[in-house]
Amino acid sequence: MKVILRNPRREVEMAGGRRVKEVLRELDILPETVLVIRGDELITPDQVVRDADTIELRPVMSGGSSPPSGAASRAPLQ
């Protein structure tokens, strides 16, 4: 199976016939830090990947901006 990693971009050949979470464990990648894509489909850590598969691991990005002034917050009212 071909595994395409991003950030930095590289490709790795690995044996298939096992669950995504086992592939991630072997690559020392935490499942919650990447999206795993096979073709056009997002797949879960419990799904099995085969020798003929190509999967792509994309890092999960988070972020945002400060709330606009006057926006609701979780701070208690004084």
Sequence and secondary structure as in RCSB ss.txt:
>XXXX:A:sequence
MKVILRNPRREVEMAGGRRVKEVLRELDILPETVLVIRGDELITPDQVVRDADTIELRPVMSGGSSPPSGAASRA
PLQ
>XXXX:A:secstr
 EEEETTTTEEEE   SEEHHHHHHHTT  GGGEEEEETTEEE TTSEE TT EEEEEE         TT   SS
   
